[in-house]
């Protein structure tokens, strides 16, 4: 998926769960509950304790509440 950062006018491509985890942990501009939930879901998915779909949904919610826009490709 591609994340658009309106405040900076640039995009960032997130193509792996590791990239989403790194970005949330190290470069996320908002420290809120949705970020924390997304990190927890991603950690659980990486440990095979939660579905990847749940991690993706939590990440998209964090994207939305941080004021970003996500361009999510349709599933084939």
C-alpha distances in whole Angstrom, upper triangle without the diagonal:
4,7,10,13,16,19,18,17,14,10,9,6,5,6,9,11,13,11,10,14,15,13,15,18,19,17,16,18,20,21,22,22,18,17,20,19,16,17,20,18,15,19,20,18,18,22,22,23,20,18,14,14,16,14,10,12,14,11,10,14,14,11,13,17,16,16,12,10,7,6,5,6,10,11,14
4,7,10,13,15,14,13,10,7,6,4,6,8,11,13,15,12,11,15,15,13,14,18,18,16,15,17,18,21,21,22,19,17,21,20,17,18,21,20,18,21,23,20,21,24,25,26,23,21,18,17,18,16,13,15,16,12,11,14,14,11,13,16,15,14,10,8,6,5,7,9,12,15,17
4,6,10,12,12,11,8,5,5,6,7,11,13,14,15,12,11,14,14,11,12,16,16,13,12,13,15,17,18,19,16,15,18,19,15,17,20,19,17,20,23,21,21,25,25,26,23,22,18,18,18,16,13,14,14,11,10,12,11,8,10,13,11,10,7,6,5,6,9,12,15,17,20
4,6,9,9,7,6,4,7,9,11,14,17,18,19,15,14,17,17,14,15,18,18,14,13,13,15,18,19,21,18,17,20,21,18,20,23,22,21,24,26,24,25,28,29,30,27,25,22,21,22,19,17,17,17,14,12,14,13,9,11,13,11,9,6,5,6,8,11,14,17,20,23
4,6,6,6,5,6,8,11,13,16,18,19,20,16,15,17,17,13,14,17,16,12,11,10,13,16,17,20,17,16,20,21,18,19,23,23,21,24,27,26,26,29,30,31,28,27,24,23,23,21,18,19,18,15,14,15,13,10,11,12,9,8,5,7,9,11,14,17,21,23,26
4,5,5,7,9,11,14,16,20,22,23,23,20,18,21,20,17,17,20,19,15,14,13,14,18,19,21,19,18,22,23,21,23,26,26,25,27,30,29,29,33,34,34,31,30,27,26,26,24,21,21,21,18,16,17,15,12,12,13,11,8,7,8,11,13,16,19,22,25,28
4,6,8,11,13,16,18,22,24,24,24,21,19,21,20,17,17,19,18,14,13,11,13,17,18,21,19,18,22,24,22,23,26,27,25,28,31,30,30,34,35,35,33,32,29,28,27,25,23,23,22,19,18,18,16,13,14,14,11,9,9,11,14,16,20,23,26,29,32
4,6,9,11,15,17,20,22,23,23,19,19,21,19,16,17,19,17,13,13,12,14,18,20,23,21,20,23,25,22,23,27,27,25,28,31,30,30,33,35,35,33,32,29,28,28,26,23,24,23,20,19,20,18,15,16,16,13,11,10,12,15,16,20,22,26,28,31
4,7,10,14,16,20,22,24,24,20,19,22,21,17,19,21,20,16,16,15,17,21,22,25,23,21,25,26,24,25,28,28,27,29,32,31,31,34,35,36,34,32,29,28,28,26,23,24,24,20,19,20,19,15,16,17,15,12,10,11,13,15,18,20,24,27,29
4,7,10,13,16,19,21,21,17,17,20,18,15,17,20,18,14,15,14,17,21,22,25,22,20,24,25,22,23,27,26,24,27,30,28,28,32,33,34,31,30,26,26,27,24,21,22,22,19,18,20,18,14,16,18,15,13,10,11,12,13,16,18,22,24,27
4,7,10,13,16,17,18,14,14,17,16,13,15,18,17,14,14,14,17,20,22,23,21,19,22,23,20,21,24,24,21,24,27,25,25,29,29,31,28,27,23,23,23,21,18,20,20,16,15,17,16,13,14,17,14,13,10,9,9,10,13,15,18,21,23
4,6,10,12,14,14,10,11,14,13,10,13,15,14,12,12,14,16,19,20,22,19,17,20,21,18,18,22,21,18,21,24,22,21,25,26,27,25,24,20,20,21,18,16,18,18,14,14,17,15,12,15,17,14,14,11,11,10,10,12,14,18,20,22
4,6,9,12,12,9,10,13,13,11,13,16,16,14,14,16,19,21,22,23,20,18,21,21,17,18,21,20,17,20,22,20,19,23,24,25,23,22,18,18,20,17,14,17,17,14,13,17,16,13,16,18,16,16,13,12,10,9,10,12,15,17,19
4,6,8,9,6,6,10,10,9,11,14,14,13,13,16,18,19,20,21,18,16,18,18,14,15,18,16,13,16,18,16,16,19,20,22,20,18,14,15,16,13,11,14,14,11,11,15,14,12,15,17,16,16,13,13,10,10,10,12,15,16,18
4,7,9,7,8,11,12,12,14,16,17,16,16,19,21,22,23,23,20,18,20,20,16,16,19,17,14,16,18,15,14,18,18,21,19,17,13,14,16,13,11,15,16,12,13,17,16,15,18,20,19,20,16,15,12,12,11,11,14,14,16
4,5,5,7,9,10,11,13,14,15,16,16,20,21,21,22,22,19,17,18,18,14,14,16,14,11,13,15,12,11,15,15,17,16,14,11,13,14,12,10,14,15,12,14,17,16,15,19,21,20,21,18,18,15,15,13,14,16,16,18
4,5,5,6,9,10,11,12,14,15,15,18,19,19,20,19,16,14,15,14,11,10,12,11,7,9,11,9,8,12,12,14,13,12,9,11,12,9,8,12,12,10,12,15,14,14,18,19,18,20,18,18,15,16,14,16,18,17,19
4,5,5,6,9,10,10,12,13,14,18,19,19,20,20,18,15,15,16,12,11,13,12,9,9,12,11,8,12,14,16,15,15,12,14,15,11,12,15,15,12,15,17,16,16,19,21,19,21,19,20,17,18,17,19,21,20,22
4,5,5,6,8,10,10,11,12,15,17,17,19,20,17,14,16,16,13,12,15,14,10,12,15,13,12,15,17,19,18,17,14,16,16,13,12,15,15,11,14,16,14,14,17,19,17,19,16,17,15,16,15,17,20,20,22
4,6,5,6,8,10,10,10,13,14,15,16,16,14,11,13,13,9,9,12,11,8,11,13,12,11,15,16,17,16,15,12,13,13,10,9,12,11,8,10,13,11,10,14,15,14,16,14,15,13,14,14,16,19,19,22
4,6,5,6,8,10,10,14,14,14,15,15,13,10,11,11,8,6,9,10,7,8,11,11,10,13,15,16,15,15,12,14,14,10,11,13,12,9,12,14,12,12,16,17,15,18,16,18,16,18,17,20,22,22,24
4,6,5,6,7,9,13,14,14,16,17,15,12,13,14,12,9,13,13,10,11,15,14,13,15,18,19,18,19,16,18,17,14,14,17,15,12,15,17,14,14,18,18,16,18,17,18,17,19,19,21,24,24,27
4,5,5,5,6,10,11,12,14,16,14,10,12,14,11,10,14,14,12,13,16,16,15,18,20,21,20,20,17,18,18,14,14,16,14,11,13,15,12,11,15,15,13,15,13,15,14,17,17,20,23,23,26
4,6,6,5,9,9,9,11,12,10,7,9,10,8,7,11,12,10,11,15,15,14,17,19,19,18,18,16,17,16,12,12,14,11,9,11,12,9,10,13,13,11,14,13,15,14,17,18,21,23,24,27
4,6,6,10,10,9,12,13,12,9,9,12,10,7,11,13,11,11,15,15,14,17,19,20,19,20,18,19,18,14,15,17,14,12,15,15,12,13,17,16,14,17,16,19,18,21,21,24,27,27,30
4,6,9,11,11,14,16,15,11,12,15,13,11,15,16,14,14,18,19,17,20,23,23,22,23,21,22,21,17,18,20,17,14,17,18,14,15,18,17,14,17,16,19,19,22,22,25,28,29,31
4,6,9,10,13,16,15,11,13,16,14,13,16,18,16,17,20,20,19,22,25,25,24,24,21,22,21,18,18,19,17,14,16,17,13,12,16,15,12,14,13,16,16,19,20,23,26,27,30
4,6,7,10,12,11,8,11,13,11,11,15,16,15,16,19,19,19,22,24,24,22,23,20,21,19,16,16,17,14,11,13,13,10,9,12,12,8,11,11,14,15,18,19,22,25,26,29
4,7,10,13,12,10,13,15,14,14,17,19,18,19,22,23,23,26,27,27,25,26,23,23,22,19,19,19,16,14,15,14,11,10,12,11,7,10,10,14,16,19,21,24,27,29,32
4,6,9,9,8,10,13,12,13,16,17,17,19,21,22,23,25,27,26,24,25,23,22,21,18,18,18,15,13,14,13,9,10,11,9,6,9,11,14,16,20,21,25,27,29,32
4,7,8,6,8,11,11,11,13,16,16,17,19,21,21,23,25,24,23,24,22,22,20,17,18,18,14,13,15,13,10,12,13,10,9,12,14,17,19,22,23,27,29,30,33
4,6,5,6,9,10,11,13,15,16,17,19,20,21,23,25,23,21,22,21,21,18,16,17,16,12,12,14,11,8,11,12,9,9,12,14,17,18,22,23,26,28,29,33
4,5,5,6,9,10,10,12,14,15,16,18,20,21,22,20,19,20,19,19,16,14,16,14,11,12,13,10,8,12,12,10,11,14,16,18,19,22,22,26,27,28,32
4,5,5,6,9,10,10,12,14,15,16,18,20,21,19,17,17,16,16,13,11,12,11,7,8,9,7,5,9,9,7,9,12,13,15,15,19,19,22,24,24,28
4,5,5,6,9,10,10,12,14,15,16,18,20,19,17,18,16,16,14,11,12,12,8,7,10,8,5,8,10,9,9,12,13,15,15,19,19,22,24,24,28
4,5,5,6,9,10,11,12,14,15,17,18,17,15,17,16,17,14,11,13,13,9,10,13,11,9,12,14,12,12,16,16,19,19,22,21,25,26,26,30
4,5,5,6,9,10,11,12,14,15,16,14,13,14,14,14,10,9,11,10,7,8,11,9,8,12,13,12,13,17,17,19,18,21,20,23,24,24,28
4,5,5,6,8,10,10,12,14,15,14,12,12,11,11,9,6,8,8,5,5,8,8,7,10,12,12,12,15,15,16,15,18,17,20,21,21,25
4,6,5,6,9,10,10,12,14,13,12,13,12,13,11,8,10,12,8,8,12,12,10,12,15,14,14,17,17,19,17,20,19,22,24,23,27
4,5,5,6,9,10,11,12,11,10,12,12,13,10,8,11,12,9,10,14,13,12,15,17,16,17,20,20,21,20,23,21,24,25,24,28
4,5,5,6,9,10,10,9,7,8,8,9,7,5,8,9,7,8,12,12,11,14,16,16,17,20,19,20,18,21,19,21,22,21,24
4,5,5,6,9,10,10,8,9,7,10,8,5,8,10,8,8,12,13,12,14,17,17,17,20,19,19,17,19,17,20,21,20,23
4,6,5,6,9,9,9,11,10,13,11,8,12,14,12,12,15,16,15,17,20,20,20,23,22,23,21,23,21,23,24,23,26
4,5,5,6,5,5,8,9,11,10,8,12,13,12,13,16,17,16,19,21,21,22,25,24,25,22,24,22,24,24,23,25
4,5,5,6,5,6,5,9,8,7,10,12,11,12,15,16,16,18,20,21,22,24,23,23,21,22,19,21,21,19,22
4,5,8,8,9,8,12,12,9,12,15,14,14,17,19,18,19,22,23,23,26,24,24,22,23,21,22,23,21,23
4,5,8,10,10,14,13,12,15,17,16,16,20,21,20,22,25,26,26,29,27,28,25,27,24,25,26,24,26
4,6,7,8,12,12,11,14,16,16,17,20,21,21,23,25,26,27,29,28,28,25,26,23,24,24,22,24
4,7,9,12,11,11,14,15,15,16,19,20,20,23,25,25,26,29,28,28,26,27,24,25,25,23,25
4,6,8,7,8,11,12,12,14,16,17,17,20,22,22,23,26,25,25,22,24,21,22,22,20,23
4,5,5,7,9,10,11,13,15,16,17,19,20,22,23,25,24,23,20,21,18,19,19,17,19
4,5,5,6,9,10,10,12,14,15,16,18,20,21,23,21,20,17,18,15,16,16,14,17
4,5,5,6,9,10,10,12,14,15,16,18,20,21,20,19,16,16,13,14,14,12,15
4,5,5,6,9,10,11,12,14,15,17,18,20,19,19,16,18,15,17,17,16,19
4,5,5,6,9,10,11,12,14,15,16,19,17,17,15,17,14,16,17,16,19
4,5,5,6,9,10,10,12,14,15,17,15,14,12,13,11,13,14,13,17
4,5,5,6,9,10,11,12,14,16,15,14,12,13,11,14,14,14,18
4,5,5,6,9,10,11,12,15,14,14,13,15,14,17,18,18,21
4,5,5,6,9,10,10,13,11,12,10,13,12,15,17,17,21
4,5,5,6,9,10,11,9,9,7,10,9,13,14,15,19
4,5,5,6,9,10,10,10,10,13,13,16,17,18,22
4,5,5,6,9,9,10,11,14,14,18,20,21,24
4,6,5,7,5,7,7,11,12,15,18,19,23
4,5,5,6,6,8,11,12,16,18,20,24
4,5,7,10,11,15,16,20,22,23,27
4,6,9,11,15,16,20,22,24,28
4,7,10,13,16,19,22,24,28
4,7,10,12,16,19,21,25
4,7,10,13,15,18,22
4,6,9,12,15,18
4,6,9,12,15
4,6,9,12
4,6,9
4,6
4
